[in-house]
Amino acid sequence: MPIADLVTRDLRVLWHPCTQMRDHETLPPVPIDRGDGAWLVAADGRRYLDAISSWWVNLFGHGRAEIADAIREQLARLEHVMLAGFTHEPAVALAEALVRITPDGLSRVFYTDNGASAVEVALKMSFHYWRNVGEPERTRFVCLEGSYHGETLGALGVTDVALYREVYDPLIARPLLAPSPAPEPGEDPLAAAARAADALERLLAAHAGTIAAVIVEPLVQCAAGMRIHDRAFLARLRAACDRHRVHLIADEIATGFGRTGTLFACEQAAIRPDFMCLSKGLTGGFLPLAAVLTTEDVYAAFYADWATRRAFLHSHSYTGNPLACAAARATIELCERTPLGAEVARIGGWLESAFAPLASHPHVANLRRLGAIVAFDLVADRATGTPFPWQERRGLAVHRAAMASGVLLRPIGQVVYAMPPYVVTGDEIALIAAAARRGVEAATRVSCRPPAGSEPTRPADADPSGLEV
């Protein structure tokens, strides 16, 4: 079928995520035919290096045989059965594996099917736990400034990105905001961690007895623009939650499975959260699945006679889908067979070396790297860190230039980042860095302002940074 026909059919019926569909009048969607390792192959044969792991889900490359074979084998036995009143080997084996590889004390696994839903489950479990143990006044949640935890209504209630919140504000809960531990320009990371931890301690004390949980993305606030903080903050956070009898929810949806240099980011601070949310890389990018891990203490608060009405009544039709569980089990086996720490360290070294020349670019600021993640800010003035006006969509210009170079980069607003799959080579990372530099040059060489009269009606200082996430 001609490619143009596929695009025409797409635009006739599909509504794409995180997209202003009118953009497709001038920038049509790219038809992808297949995946091959770190590459995506378009219907016209063009190849694109997947530098962002297809929204951070792909760990070991597209078409990874071990994961595909596990799905194929399971498909011949059982495609799905509801997990209410039934069980099956893939769900049990995966839960056993997750309990084994996550921090000690996380002993119960609840399945759902995407990251936002996992966050919803953790929030509901925490709230319901306090009700079950006789402290129903604990109804509030704390999140970090700039936090992003998903776009369902509960997850938006602990998200601090105006682009996603403001339209739905009448429908969603208002969180208590704690300062981000990510350092400001020129600030020492340890000092930033201490500053944020002190402020969090004061916040917990000021609202004593009313807070159910604190939710954080450990080490990296990803959708906030890859804002990296020191592990010392996590240790202080855990201690503060213990002192104030508040649950700690670790959203490791993006940071889990090696991205930060250890299997889970929490490991770097030697802490155990009360809830750990996992998704994205959990199935190696093959199928949708999420999991929430929690403790025996939380589980016991719901374990009672039916008449007590203490059961956790939350479900999805595809909870614990056997195919997705088989994919996840194969992914974990790959993680365990691969010297993941050494592999991520090698990739991180390549990223640091390849991107280092960009640090001196007049429109690049705050070049940073953690594990297999590298990022920098696109700025109008490097000396002051002043961003370009958001209406100019400079990040989109980076994306378009990188695609023309055969590399998939999709900036978060004016934050350019790479988070490639673990099969990427040093030469391929050099291609990513070169594409990023060409993108920066293209985005800063010419004005990207929209035509007169077409500017969105938003406050002049607003920055809908998630628009190009």
C-alpha positions, -999 to +999 in steps of 0.1 A: +000+000+000+014+035-008+027+053+022+005+084+014-026+062+016-017+049+051-011+085+063-044+096+048-063+067+064-045+075+097-056+111+097-091+102+088-097+080+120-068+083+145-064+108+173-027+107+184-015+111+220+002+143+232-004+159+198-020+189+184-035+171+155-035+203+133+004+199+133-001+169+110-012+192+082+025+201+077+042+173+097+025+140+089+030+110+111+058+087+101+046+052+091+068+026+108+070-009+094+092-027+118+119-025+145+154-038+144+175-035+175+180+002+183+164+012+150+130+018+136+124+011+100+098+032+082+075+020+055+096+038+029+128+020+041+143+049+059+159+040+093+156+060+125+178+055+155+155+052+185+173+075+208+144+078+233+135+041+234+100+048+221+090+069+251+114+051+274+098+016+272+123-003+250+152-018+270+169-044+249+161-034+214+131-038+190+122-073+180+143-089+208+140-126+201+139-138+238+109-116+246+091-123+213+096-161+218+082-159+253+051-142+241+047-167+212+051-197+235+025-183+259+001-174+231-001-211+222-013-219+258-034-191+272-040-156+259-060-142+288-081-151+318-094-127+344-073-126+375-103-124+399-108-159+412-082-174+388-044-175+385-018-187+360+019-194+359+030-162+341+014-140+367+028-159+397+063-163+382+065-127+374+053-116+409+079-140+424+106-124+403+096-089+411+096-096+448+131-111+444+147-082+426+131-052+443+141-039+477+136-063+507+102-059+523+082-054+491+064-087+492+030-082+474+024-074+438-007-058+423-010-057+385-024-031+363-018-021+327+000+013+325+020+037+345-007+062+354-030+033+365-002+020+387+001+055+404-037+054+409-035+021+426-007+032+449-026+064+459-058+045+465-040+018+485-023+044+507-055+064+513-075+032+519-048+018+543-051+047+566-089+044+566-087+007+574-063+012+603-085+039+619-068+071+606-093+083+579-081+119+583-049+111+563-062+121+529-036+143+514-006+136+492+027+154+487+045+156+454+075+176+442+074+208+423+074+200+386+064+164+392+046+143+366+030+110+375+005+104+347-026+119+331-055+100+347-074+121+372-058+106+403-023+108+388-030+144+378-037+151+414+000+145+422+013+162+390+026+197+390+027+205+352+002+232+344-002+220+308-017+188+320-035+201+351-051+234+343-079+223+320-090+196+344-083+215+376-120+214+388-119+176+386-087+168+404-073+169+439-048+195+450-015+182+463+009+196+488+039+207+469+075+202+482+104+219+465+123+199+439+157+186+451+171+192+416+199+219+419+193+253+405+220+266+381+253+268+400+239+251+431+257+222+447+236+190+443+241+180+479+231+215+491+200+213+469+191+179+483+195+192+519+175+224+511+146+203+496+147+177+524+146+205+551+115+220+533+098+187+531+104+180+568+087+213+576+058+205+553+052+171+569+053+187+603+029+215+594+003+189+581+009+163+607-016+136+608-033+145+575-009+132+549-012+097+535+019+096+513+047+114+495+052+104+459+085+110+440+104+099+409+137+088+426+168+105+412+152+119+380+121+139+374+118+127+339+088+145+323+098+176+342+128+179+319+152+152+332+158+171+364+184+150+383+188+151+421+213+137+445+206+103+462+210+120+496+176+135+492+160+100+490+177+089+523+164+121+540+130+116+525+127+080+537+137+091+573+112+119+573+084+097+561+092+073+589+092+100+615+059+114+604+043+080+597+037+088+561+039+063+532+066+067+506+056+060+470+085+055+445+074+061+410+100+040+392+080+038+360+107+056+340+137+051+363+134+014+368+152-014+351+187+001+350+181+036+335+199+054+364+227+029+367+212+004+392+183-019+386+161+005+406+169+041+415+160+035+451+189+012+455+213+041+452+201+054+485+196+020+500+159+027+508+127+007+505+096+026+496+062+015+509+049+013+473+069+009+441+052+016+408+067-001+377+058+000+340+074+012+308+105-011+306+088-038+326+080-058+294+110-046+274+086-024+253+065-052+239+032-051+257+014-028+282+018-039+318+023-022+352+028-034+387+026-019+422+047-036+449+039-030+486+046-045+520+030-071+542+019-043+566-002-027+538-015-060+526-026-070+561-047-039+565-070-052+538-070-088+548-103-094+567-137-109+564-158-097+535-184-081+557-158-057+571-157-040+536-119-036+538-111-053+505-092-033+479-117-031+450-097-020+420-095-039+388-088-038+351-102-064+326-066-073+315-051-073+350-022-098+349-025-106+313-005-138+306+011-126+274+023-093+291+035-113+322+054-137+300+071-107+282+080-091+315+094-124+329+116-127+298+127-091+302+137-097+338+157-127+328+175-105+303+182-080+330+196-108+353+217-123+325+231-090+314+258-072+336+233-044+336+253-020+358+284-024+337+264-020+305+247+012+316+280+026+328+295+019+294+266+036+276+268+064+301+304+070+293+297+070+256+269+095+261+291+118+283+319+117+258+298+122+227+277+150+241+306+169+259+313+192+229+278+206+232+285+219+267+302+250+252+275+258+226+261+293+232+225+279+232+231+249+254+230+250+292+230+225+321+244+195+302+238+166+326+239+128+327+229+100+350+232+063+340+220+059+304+202+093+304+217+125+290+200+159+287+206+196+282+186+228+281+181+247+248+184+284+258+183+318+242+211+331+265+235+306+280+249+331+305+215+337+321+198+305+312+170+324+296+148+301+275+134+309+241+097+320+241+077+287+242+056+298+213+086+294+190+087+256+195+124+253+192+123+218+206+101+208+177+127+222+154+153+199+171+130+169+165+125+177+128+162+182+122+172+150+140+146+130+121+161+144+089+194+130+102+178+096+108+176+099+146+145+100+168+148+127+194+116+142+209+125+170+233+105+178+264+097+214+256+132+230+253+150+201+271+168+178+246+176+143+259+186+108+249+177+076+266+186+049+241+180+011+244+208-009+260+218-025+226+230+009+213+267+010+202+293+037+207+291+046+170+253+049+172+256+072+202+280+094+182+252+096+156+227+107+183+250+134+195+257+146+160+220+148+153+214+167+186+240+192+175+225+196+141+191+200+158+204+227+180+219+246+151+187+243+131+166+254+160+187+284+169+197+296+134+162+308+123+131+320+140+105+294+147+077+317+156+043+307+144+025+328+118+010+361+130-024+355+146-019+318+152-003+321+187-021+301+214-040+323+239-020+314+270-002+336+295+031+350+281+052+334+308+036+300+305+058+271+293+038+241+282+069+220+283+052+187+281+037+195+247+067+180+229+073+152+255 
